[in-house]
Amino acid sequence: MVVSNTGRLKGEIFADKIVVNGLIEGTCYANAIEILDNGKVSGTIYCDNLSIERGGCFLGSTHPAEKEQVVELSSKEKTASKTTKKKPEQKAVNE
């Protein structure tokens, strides 16, 4: 994702690589983030590869990239998925 010199984003961003030459406010999740000389990021960054050029600005906190997102089913959902059975298909008969 590229945020150009006049670009502005606010919110959560999920991308493989983010190049910023404009403004981002919010949370960024990426493998690589590059803040260029006119770029400004304000918020939280989850990334293992961050570079900031001279003139670029970052205000916020950084954290390692989140490798896994685990989703656990509650016991009620597990039970429902085990007991759900397909009904045999009924065919229409034209007599």
Buried (B, 14 or more C-beta within 10 A) or exposed (E): BEBEEEBEBEEEBEBEEBBBBBBBBBBBBBEBBBBBEBBBBEBBBBBEEBEBEEEBBBEBEEEEEEEEEEEEEEEEEEEEEEEEEEEEEEEEEEE
